[in-house]
Amino acid sequence: MSPVLQFSAVSRVHGSGPTEVHALRAVDLEIQEGEMVAVMGPSGSGKSTLLHLAGGLDTPTSGAVRVVGEDMGSMGLQERAALRRRHVGYVFQDFNLIPALTALENVMLPLELDGTATREARVAGLAALEEVGLENLGGRFPDDMSGGQAQRVAIARALVGPRRLVLADEPTGALDSVTGEAVMRTLRARVESGAAGLLVTHDARHAAWADRTVFLRDGVVVDSTGSAAGPETLLGVQA
């Protein structure tokens, strides 16, 4: 069975000459369906670059990133956008909700952009909001929500429809501990139903929900373990 997400010797270099920065160096990573992988590491270690490459928001300088078997680097912008809409759910750290749309409309948007009928998209959107406990706030606009509510809408948008890959950048950052645990349980349930998950977190408690934890330092995978305990001390990660 092919992995849902595959990095093959992926490097990403920003800039050139004296300003050249090696954000990732020859990273190999595979995530199968039904598997969640957490990524930890200090600031500047390459976590965000890894996530952006996995979501097709950036392309590698060398190596290959494949999502559902498709080489993202060989695709144009429109092709990558279409693949994201159909297969990838992305929870951004800063939410990226559209202020002029209601919570429900924000969640429905990826499906509608991909041609799903409005009625079908609405049913799926309401189901996704119910997954994160916001079924009664579908008509509310982002500016009228708390940070925690906006974060859960962003998570609902990432989970709506038949997503094969769920990418999450500190998905519990704006949430209290109880709501954060509920969100992690929701993400875990989606993975167990057949999606693959990639979670960037600084919190070992949240990494513990993953099947594996990968530790980055200076763009290099320095360790990989079945639990979140141990290497975070080495890397200077605060749990």
N, C-alpha and C positions, 0 to 999 in steps of 0.2 A: 504493500500500500504506500503510495507516495505521500510525503509529508505535506501538510497544508501550507507551512512556511518553511523555506529552506534558504539559508545563507551559505554560499560556497566561496570561501577565501575572499570575503568582502572587505574592501578598504574604502575609506572616504577621506579625501584630502580637501581641505578648504584653503583657498588662497594659493600663493606661489612665492617662491623666493624666501626672503626674510620673514614674511608673514605667514608662511605655510604652516598649517595645523593638520596633524594626522588625527582625525576624530575617531576612526576605526582602523584597525590593522589586521588584515587577513582573518576575519572572524568567520568561523564555521558554526552553524546552529540549525537544528531541525526541530520542528514541533509538529507532532501528529494530531489528528482529530481526537478529541477526548482528553487532551493534555494541556495543562497550564504551566507556563514557565515564567518565573519571576526574574527580573533583572535588578541587581543592586550594585552600588558603587558610589564613590564620592562624586561631588560636583565636578563636571568636566571630564568624566570618565568615558563618555560616549553613549550614555543611556538614551538620550533624546535622539541622537543621530540614528541609533539602531532602530528606534520606533518609527522615525520618519521614513527610513528606507523600507521597513516592513510594510508601511502603509502607502508606499508609492508617492510620498510627498517629496522625495528626493531620490536621486539615482546614484549608484556606487561609482567611485572612480575606477575601481577594478573589481573583478569577481562578479557573481551573479546572485540576485535576489529573486526567488520564485515563490509566487503565491498561487495556490491551487494548480501548480504545475506550469504556470505562465511566467516567463522571464520578464520582470518589470522593466529592466534596463533596455529591452528591445522595443518597448512600447512608446508611442507618442503620448502627449499629455491627455488627449481625449480618451485614448484606450485605457490609460491608467485610471482615469476618473471613473470610467464605466466599470472597470473591475472592482474599484473601491465600493461603488454604489451597490453592486450585486453581492459581493462576498466579504467585505471588510467593514467591521464596526470600529470606530475610533473614538475613544473618550479622551478629549483634550483636557489639559490641566486648567485652561482658562475657559472651558465650556464651549466657546464658539457658537453660542445660540444666536439666532437672528432676532433682534429686538422687536421687529414689526410683526412677527408671527407668534401665535399662541404656543403654549407648550405642546399641544396636540399637533399643530401644524408643523412645528419644528421636527417632531418625531416622524411625522408622515413624509416629510420632504424627500429623503433619499429614495423612498419607494416611488413617489410621484415622478421624480426626475428620471427614474428608470422605466417609466411608462405604466406603472401600476394604476388601475382605475381608482378614483377618489374614494369610492365606497369601500373597496377592499383595503386601501391604505389606511382609512379611518379605523376599520376594525382592528387591523394589525397594530396601529398606533395606540389605540386604547388598551389593547392587551399588554403592550410594552410598558405603558404608564402604570398599569396595574401591577406589573412585575416589580416595579420600584416603589410601590405604595403611593402613587400620585394620581390615582384614577379620578379623583374629584377636582383636580387642578388643570384639566386639559384646556380650559378656556382662559387661563391666566397668562399674561405676557411676562417675559423674563424680568423686566424691570420691577415687576410687582411680586417677585419671589425672593426668598432668602437665598443665600449662597448655597446652602445645602439642598434646597429644592431645585435650583438651577442645575446643580451637579447631577442630581438624579434624573432630570429631564435629559441631560446630555448622555447619561448612561442608557436611558430608554431608547434614545435615537440610535445608539451604537448597537443595541440588541434587537431592534425591530427587524422583522423579516428573517429569512433563512441565512443568517450570517455564518460563514465558514471560519472566519478569523476575527477575533475580538482583541483590539489593542487598547491598553489602558495606561495613561500617564498619570500616576498618583491619583487614582479615581476617588479616593476617600479624603482628599486634602481639605475640602471645605465642610466635612461632615463630623458630627460628634461620634464618639466611639460606638454607641449603640447602632446608629444609622450606618456607620462605616462597616460594621460587621454584617449588617443586613445586605449591604451592597456587595460585599465580598461573597456572601452566600449566593446572591443572585448570579454573579459572574461565574462562580463555581458550578452552579446548576446548569448554566448555558453550555459550559465546557463539557460537562458530563452528558449532555444531550447530543454531543457530537461536534461542537465547534473546537477550534484550537484557540488558546489564549496566551497573550504576551503582556505581562504586567510589569511596569516600571514602578518601583516603590523604594522608599528609604526605611520602611517600617518592617522589621523582621516578623512582627505578628501577622501582617498581611501577606508577606512572602510565604508564611507557613501554610497558606491555602493552596500554594502551587505544588505541582508534582516534582519540579526541579527548580533550583535557584542558580542562576548564572551570575558570576561576579566579574565586573569590568573594572579595569584600571588603566588609564592612559590609552584607551581604545583597544585594549587587549583583554581577552577572556583569561583571567588568572585562576579561576576555579569554577567548578560546577558541582553541586551537591544535591542530594535528595531532600535536604532540609535547609532551613534558613540559619541554623546555628553555626557559629564558628568563624568563618572568614570575614564577617562584618567587622570584627575587631581589627583584623589585619588591614582592611581597606579604609578604616576610619569612618565607617558608616554608623550613624547613631540610630539605635533601635527605638 
